[in-house]
């Protein structure tokens, strides 16, 4: 397993819900004996935080904060389509091996639709987490070509994060004279991804999918009922928010 990938994900897990709030709650329990008021405050904060982040009302608005605005590509703004990987599933029994995760499939489907509509060449990007796994780009390429009938011109197979997606993809594109791209990913990922590709000298049109819909309809009672999907959305919003801050700090050096 890639050590950098593992350390990054372990560190980020401690900062993201629900683990960050659970750790806060455990700390509050431990403090009950010696510093009861502070312990109760931490425990209450943990429980209230878990409750709020599990409601569609809160999670939807958090996800909107980190998402780009919807764009309808015309076809004349860029010369290639770059589809970012969003995760793999390894050794899936029904497929007899590695396959694409749900986020990658959503991006791939929109990228295929865009390529068919605009007629632009496609680059897929994503490396491998472990040495015994296929690269994400290789599996994406196979899915696009065999299942969607979309040819893939470039497959970038070395990257393990968004920064490397941008760096290695830009090198391949520039070799073929491509400097304007449609960047396909989830709307909540593009605010972090677009600046990385622009830093590599590319002109980028954010081609997002799965835009958050919170606030588009009148509020109902279910918007305040906790559920697992809302917690996942809060997790994604926190992940992207922390990622935005970290990348901005990292890019200063």
HELIX and SHEET records of a PDB file:
HELIX    1   1 UNK A    3  UNK A   15  1                                  13    
HELIX    2   2 UNK A   19  UNK A   30  1                                  12    
HELIX    3   3 UNK A   36  UNK A   53  1                                  18    
HELIX    4   4 UNK A   56  UNK A   65  1                                  10    
HELIX    5   5 UNK A  102  UNK A  118  1                                  17    
HELIX    6   6 UNK A  136  UNK A  147  1                                  12    
HELIX    7   7 UNK A  162  UNK A  175  1                                  14    
HELIX    8   8 UNK A  187  UNK A  199  1                                  13    
HELIX    9   9 UNK A  221  UNK A  224  5                                   4    
HELIX   10  10 UNK A  228  UNK A  250  1                                  23    
SHEET    1   A 5 UNK A 154  UNK A 156  0                                        
SHEET    2   A 5 UNK A 121  UNK A 125  1                                        
SHEET    3   A 5 UNK A  80  UNK A  84  1                                        
SHEET    4   A 5 UNK A 180  UNK A 186  1                                        
SHEET    5   A 5 UNK A 203  UNK A 209  1                                        
SHEET    1   B 2 UNK A  88  UNK A  92  0                                        
SHEET    2   B 2 UNK A  97  UNK A 100 -1                                        
END                                                                             
